[in-house]
Amino acid sequence: MFSCTVTGAADHPIIQLSGSLTLEHCREIHSELLARLPKNGSVTLDLGETDKSDLSFVQILCALLKEPNTTTIFANLPAHLFETAASLGADSLIKEISSRTEENV
């Protein structure tokens, strides 16, 4: 199961993802994020209600972080995301998303 809820202002939406961030839902996750990202500005991605992630979501995150006109801030980072990234050797991703939490921005 996967769901996406959006709150906040148009120039800084808060996108809350829930459920499984896995290959089974990667097209839907990608589509939801593309439709909701501001053209310019920042977005907060709240992952606190997710239960698992895999390589497909790590790839989506890597692409999101490279988006030149959007600054991504993370809220409620789950342990499963760090475990997945670590198992893939994505130490630089772990460092990047950790530096972009609401507390650090």
Residue, then its C-alpha position, 0 to 999 in steps of 0.5 A: m500500500f502507498s499513499c500521498t498527502v499534500t499540505g502547505a503552500a503552493d511554493h512550499p508543499i509538504i508531501q507526506l508519503s505513507g506505506s511502502l516505498t518499493l518497486e511495486h509503487c515506484r511509478e506511482i511515487h514518481s508520478e505523485l512527486l513530479a505532479r507536486l514539486p514546485k517549479n521553483g522553491s522548496v518542498t518538505l518530504d515527510l517519510g514518517e508514515t512509511d514502513k519500508s523502502d528499496l533501491s527504486f525509492v533510493q533512485i527517486l531520492c537521488a533524482l529529487l536531490k539533483e533537481p536544480n530549481t527545488t530544494t528538498i527538506f526531509a521530515n521524519l526520516p525512518a530507520h528503514l531508509f537509512e538501512t536501505a541506503a547503507s545496504l546499497g553503499a549509498d553513504s553520500l545519500i545518507k549524509e545528504i538527506s541527514s543534512r537536509t532535515e528540518e532541524n538542520v535547515 
